[in-house]
Amino acid sequence: MRNVDVVVLGAGVAGLLVAGAFAQSRRVLVLEKANRIPATKYWLTDHSSVAANPHLAEAVDSTYDSIDFIAHDDASYRCHGSYYLWDTNRLLSMLRRRIETAGGTIECGKTFYSYSTDSAGVMLRANDERIRARLVVDCMGVGSPIIHAEDAIRIEGYYLLYGASFPRTAELSPVAFHNLMLSDHPAYVEAFPTADDRLHIILISAVRELKASSSLSADFNFICTKSPYARYIESAASHQRRFLGGIVPVGRMRRRALDRVVFFGEAGQANPAASATALTKMLLGYRSFTAAMNTCLDSDALRRKDLEAAAAPLVDPFNAAVQRSLFRAMLHWRSRHFRRVIEELNRLRNDAFANDMIFATIAGRSLLPYARQLLHAGAFTLLRTLAAGLLPFNRTGT
């Protein structure tokens, strides 16, 4: 039986970020159930996340100064800002190297399935092995058996992401949200060109429940073969297609920690968040998170109340409530509702507000000026989303 200080469950970006920080002073083991480190997502962040991590700057693939929001009838809003597309494989490689250089271990093909705690630590069961640790950091996201078994999160729904990366044949402006196909429950195209002439393109759908359905894959196939996006994709390069996708839970954390177990990532401190918000928040907060956990380890303060007090959420209560409100609205939007949002954004003409909504960074001092501008512009859909953050029942929890 092995003994380590910290076991990190999940070798995605969240898990590797915190494992690299822990490995500088602790014995760290990362367990990943897949046979290789998963690289099925790409990430778009703001400038602050890059500035806070200059040692990772080489993993940035592309920078954009605008992203487009497009309705089904081609009405559009171009939002200006500083946007950074990360090269996922390069980022994961850099994070892995940092862990291993510091003496940490990453083991793939190891399925965690159970654990128990006592006064001395945690006993984890993975495959046919038992591992003893002082602290477990759960970065498995929606697939975590701990989160569901311990009722740690009240999930309101999910963002489903389904797509691929293709060789690109022509230049394309970055697309953040495009409701290409008229629908009573629209999905949204996201398309980002890369520095090596590829196109990352996915469909995003907000759903209340996970259930088997082929509509997303069928719609994606149409988009890539017959829609206007097909002209940007090299048709004879199906063998060079790389799958992209995932499931991002949206909800309210009931517990940020348990005895000797703490959550981090899209289903943890960064929840609720879309993919852009999640990595930005994780890159800005993983150091303070691991520093707080190291303090708990040093003082052996590893009960639930100690870890919860130390593991501050990465999204503040107001912005978390706004993100949940936006998700709830998307569950009910028809194409005409998203078209209305495009109209409101064009009347408002405030890129700072749009970027604060994207990255969940609305500051208290900006709230009243934003509300006045939205009211003056008649942007009532956006105003309702913003106002939801002020409701007390929306701001409880994280």
C-alpha positions in Angstrom: 0.0 0.0 0.0 1.3 3.4 -1.0 1.3 6.4 1.2 1.3 10.0 -0.2 0.4 13.4 1.1 -2.1 14.4 -1.6 -4.1 12.4 -4.2 -5.6 14.4 -7.0 -8.5 12.7 -8.8 -8.6 13.6 -12.5 -5.8 14.6 -14.8 -7.6 17.4 -16.7 -6.4 21.0 -16.6 -7.9 21.5 -13.1 -6.2 18.5 -11.7 -2.8 19.1 -13.2 -2.8 22.8 -12.1 -3.3 22.0 -8.5 -1.1 18.9 -8.6 1.8 20.9 -10.0 1.4 23.4 -7.2 1.2 20.7 -4.5 4.2 18.8 -5.9 6.6 21.6 -5.0 6.4 20.6 -1.4 4.2 17.5 -1.1 4.2 13.9 -2.2 1.5 14.0 -4.9 -0.2 11.3 -6.9 -2.7 12.0 -9.7 -5.1 9.3 -10.7 -6.8 9.4 -14.1 -9.3 6.8 -15.3 -8.7 7.3 -19.0 -5.7 5.6 -20.5 -4.1 8.9 -21.4 -4.5 12.5 -20.1 -7.7 13.8 -21.6 -7.4 16.6 -24.2 -11.0 16.9 -25.5 -11.6 20.6 -24.6 -10.1 23.8 -25.7 -10.1 26.9 -23.6 -10.6 30.7 -24.2 -9.6 33.0 -21.4 -9.0 36.7 -20.8 -5.7 38.6 -20.4 -5.6 38.4 -16.6 -5.2 34.6 -16.6 -2.2 34.8 -18.9 -0.6 37.7 -17.0 -0.9 35.8 -13.8 0.8 32.7 -15.3 3.8 33.9 -17.4 5.4 30.5 -17.0 2.5 29.0 -19.1 2.4 31.8 -21.7 4.0 29.5 -24.3 0.8 27.4 -24.2 -1.3 30.2 -25.7 -2.1 29.3 -29.3 -3.8 32.5 -30.6 -5.0 35.9 -29.5 -8.1 37.6 -30.8 -9.3 41.2 -30.4 -13.0 40.4 -31.1 -15.5 37.6 -31.0 -18.8 37.4 -32.8 -22.3 36.6 -31.5 -24.7 35.8 -34.4 -28.4 35.1 -34.6 -30.2 32.7 -36.9 -30.9 35.5 -39.4 -27.3 36.7 -39.4 -28.0 39.7 -37.1 -24.7 40.0 -35.1 -22.8 41.7 -32.4 -19.0 41.9 -32.4 -17.5 42.1 -28.9 -14.1 43.6 -28.6 -11.5 42.6 -26.0 -8.4 40.6 -25.3 -9.1 36.9 -25.8 -6.6 34.0 -25.5 -7.1 30.6 -27.1 -4.9 28.0 -25.4 -3.3 25.0 -27.1 -4.6 22.3 -24.9 -2.0 19.7 -25.7 0.8 22.1 -25.1 -0.7 23.3 -21.8 -1.3 19.8 -20.5 2.3 18.8 -21.5 3.7 21.8 -19.6 1.6 21.0 -16.5 2.6 17.4 -16.6 6.3 18.2 -16.9 6.0 20.6 -13.9 4.5 17.8 -11.8 7.0 15.1 -12.8 10.0 17.5 -12.5 9.0 18.1 -8.9 8.7 14.4 -8.1 4.9 14.0 -8.5 3.4 11.0 -10.2 0.6 10.8 -12.8 -1.0 7.4 -13.4 -3.5 6.9 -16.2 -5.9 3.9 -16.5 -6.6 4.1 -12.7 -10.3 4.1 -11.9 -11.1 5.5 -8.5 -14.3 3.9 -7.1 -14.4 4.2 -3.3 -12.8 5.8 -0.2 -13.0 5.9 3.5 -11.6 8.2 6.1 -10.3 7.9 9.7 -8.4 10.1 12.0 -5.1 9.2 10.3 -6.1 9.9 6.7 -8.0 8.7 3.6 -8.0 5.2 2.2 -8.7 5.3 -1.6 -9.5 2.3 -3.8 -8.5 2.5 -7.4 -8.4 -0.6 -9.7 -7.0 -3.3 -7.4 -4.9 -1.0 -5.2 -5.4 0.8 -2.0 -3.7 4.1 -1.5 -3.3 6.1 1.8 -3.3 9.9 1.7 -3.8 12.8 4.0 -5.9 14.9 1.6 -7.9 14.1 -1.6 -8.6 16.9 -4.2 -11.4 15.8 -6.4 -11.1 17.4 -9.9 -13.2 14.8 -11.8 -16.1 17.2 -12.5 -19.4 15.8 -13.4 -18.1 12.3 -13.5 -17.1 12.3 -9.8 -18.7 9.5 -7.8 -18.0 11.5 -4.6 -19.9 14.5 -5.7 -23.0 12.5 -6.5 -22.8 10.0 -3.6 -22.3 12.8 -1.0 -24.9 15.1 -2.6 -22.2 17.8 -2.7 -23.8 19.8 -5.6 -27.3 20.6 -6.6 -27.1 20.4 -10.3 -29.6 22.6 -12.3 -28.4 21.3 -15.7 -25.5 21.0 -18.0 -23.8 22.6 -20.9 -23.2 19.9 -23.5 -20.3 20.4 -25.8 -20.0 18.4 -29.0 -17.5 19.1 -31.8 -14.2 18.5 -33.4 -11.0 20.2 -34.6 -10.4 20.1 -38.4 -7.8 21.3 -40.9 -8.9 24.8 -41.9 -9.1 26.0 -45.6 -9.8 29.8 -45.1 -9.7 32.6 -42.6 -12.6 32.9 -40.2 -13.4 35.5 -37.5 -13.7 33.9 -34.1 -17.3 33.0 -33.3 -18.4 32.8 -29.6 -22.1 32.0 -30.1 -24.0 31.4 -33.4 -27.5 30.2 -33.3 -27.2 28.9 -36.9 -30.3 26.7 -37.0 -33.8 28.1 -36.1 -35.2 26.1 -33.2 -37.4 26.1 -30.1 -34.4 25.0 -28.1 -31.3 26.2 -30.1 -27.8 25.0 -29.9 -25.0 27.4 -30.5 -21.9 27.1 -32.8 -18.6 28.2 -31.3 -15.7 28.4 -33.8 -12.1 29.4 -33.2 -9.3 29.4 -35.8 -5.9 28.2 -34.5 -2.4 29.3 -35.3 -1.6 26.0 -37.1 -4.5 26.4 -39.6 -7.1 24.3 -37.8 -10.6 25.2 -36.8 -12.0 24.2 -33.4 -15.8 24.1 -33.8 -18.3 22.8 -31.4 -22.0 22.9 -30.7 -23.1 24.1 -27.2 -26.5 23.2 -25.8 -28.0 24.0 -22.4 -30.0 21.1 -21.0 -31.7 20.3 -17.8 -31.0 16.6 -17.8 -28.6 14.2 -19.4 -30.3 11.8 -21.7 -29.3 9.8 -24.8 -29.9 11.8 -28.0 -28.4 11.9 -31.4 -29.7 15.4 -32.4 -26.5 17.2 -31.3 -24.2 14.9 -33.4 -26.6 15.0 -36.4 -26.8 18.8 -36.2 -23.0 19.0 -35.9 -22.6 16.8 -39.0 -24.8 19.1 -41.0 -22.9 22.2 -39.8 -19.6 20.7 -40.9 -20.7 19.3 -44.2 -23.5 21.4 -45.6 -23.7 24.7 -43.7 -21.7 27.9 -44.5 -19.1 26.6 -42.0 -18.3 23.7 -44.4 -16.3 26.0 -46.6 -13.8 26.5 -43.9 -13.2 22.8 -43.3 -11.0 20.6 -45.4 -13.5 18.0 -46.7 -11.0 15.3 -47.5 -9.4 15.4 -44.0 -11.8 13.3 -42.0 -8.8 11.2 -40.7 -7.3 14.4 -39.3 -10.5 15.2 -37.3 -10.0 15.4 -33.5 -12.9 15.0 -31.2 -13.7 17.9 -28.9 -16.5 17.9 -26.3 -17.5 17.5 -22.7 -20.2 18.0 -20.1 -20.0 21.1 -17.9 -22.4 21.0 -14.8 -24.2 24.1 -13.7 -25.5 24.3 -10.2 -24.9 25.3 -6.6 -22.3 23.7 -4.4 -23.9 22.3 -1.2 -20.5 21.3 0.1 -17.1 22.6 -1.1 -15.4 19.9 1.0 -15.9 16.8 3.1 -13.6 15.4 5.8 -10.2 15.2 4.1 -11.7 15.7 0.6 -12.0 19.0 -1.2 -13.4 19.8 -4.7 -11.8 21.9 -7.3 -12.6 22.7 -11.0 -15.7 22.9 -13.1 -17.8 21.0 -10.6 -16.0 22.6 -7.6 -14.8 26.1 -6.8 -15.2 27.3 -10.4 -18.9 26.3 -10.6 -21.1 27.6 -12.1 -19.2 28.5 -15.2 -19.0 28.0 -19.0 -15.7 26.8 -20.3 -14.2 30.3 -20.8 -15.0 31.4 -17.3 -13.9 28.1 -15.8 -10.2 28.2 -16.9 -9.9 31.9 -16.3 -11.0 31.4 -12.7 -8.9 28.3 -12.2 -5.7 30.0 -13.6 -6.3 33.0 -11.3 -7.2 30.9 -8.2 -5.3 27.6 -8.1 -2.3 29.1 -6.3 -4.3 30.6 -3.5 -6.3 27.3 -3.3 -3.3 25.1 -2.9 -1.7 27.6 -0.5 -4.8 27.4 1.7 -4.8 23.6 1.5 -1.1 23.5 2.4 -1.9 25.5 5.5 -4.6 23.0 6.4 -2.1 20.2 5.9 0.6 21.9 8.0 -1.9 22.4 10.9 -3.7 19.0 10.3 -6.9 21.0 10.1 -8.5 18.6 7.6 -12.1 18.3 8.8 -14.9 19.5 6.5 -15.4 22.8 8.3 -11.7 23.6 8.1 -11.4 22.8 4.4 -14.6 24.6 3.5 -13.4 27.7 5.3 -10.1 27.6 3.5 -11.5 26.7 0.0 -13.1 30.0 -1.0 -15.2 29.8 -4.2 -13.5 31.1 -7.3 -16.7 32.8 -8.5 -18.2 35.3 -6.1 -21.8 34.8 -5.0 -23.2 37.7 -7.2 -21.5 36.5 -10.4 -22.4 32.9 -9.6 -26.0 33.9 -9.4 -25.8 35.8 -12.7 -24.3 32.8 -14.4 -27.0 30.5 -13.0 -29.7 33.0 -14.1 -28.2 33.1 -17.6 -28.2 29.3 -17.8 -31.8 29.1 -16.6 -32.8 31.6 -19.3 -31.0 29.6 -22.0 -33.0 26.5 -21.0 -36.1 28.3 -22.2 -34.8 30.5 -25.0 -36.1 30.0 -28.5 -34.2 31.4 -31.5 -36.1 34.7 -31.2 -35.0 35.2 -27.7 -31.3 35.0 -28.6 -32.0 37.3 -31.5 -33.4 39.8 -28.9 -30.2 39.5 -26.9 -28.2 40.4 -30.0 -30.4 43.5 -30.5 -30.0 44.5 -26.9 -26.2 44.2 -27.1 -26.1 46.3 -30.2 -28.3 49.0 -28.6 -26.1 48.9 -25.4 -22.8 49.0 -27.3 -20.8 48.3 -24.1 -18.1 45.7 -24.6 -17.0 46.0 -21.0 -20.4 44.7 -19.8 -20.4 41.9 -22.4 -16.9 40.8 -21.3 -17.8 41.0 -17.6 -20.8 38.7 -18.4 -18.6 36.2 -20.3 -15.9 36.0 -17.7 -18.1 36.5 -14.6 -16.2 39.6 -13.5 -19.0 42.1 -12.7 -17.7 44.3 -9.9 -19.9 45.8 -7.3 -19.0 49.4 -8.4 -20.1 48.5 -11.9 -23.5 47.1 -11.0 -25.5 50.4 -10.8 -24.0 52.0 -13.9 -24.6 48.8 -15.9 -28.2 48.6 -14.7 -28.8 52.2 -15.7 -27.3 51.6 -19.1 -29.3 48.5 -19.7 -32.5 50.3 -18.7 -31.7 53.2 -21.0 -31.0 50.9 -23.9 -34.2 48.9 -23.3 -32.1 45.8 -22.8 -34.6 44.1 -20.5 -33.6 40.5 -21.1 -30.0 41.3 -20.0 -31.3 43.5 -17.2 -33.4 40.6 -15.8 -30.3 38.3 -15.9 -28.2 40.9 -14.0 -31.0 41.6 -11.4 -31.2 37.9 -10.6 -27.8 38.2 -9.0 -29.3 40.5 -6.3 -32.0 38.0 -5.2 -31.0 36.5 -1.8 -32.2 33.0 -2.7 -30.0 33.0 -5.8 -26.9 34.1 -3.8 -26.9 31.4 -1.1 -24.1 28.9 -1.5 -21.5 29.4 -4.2 
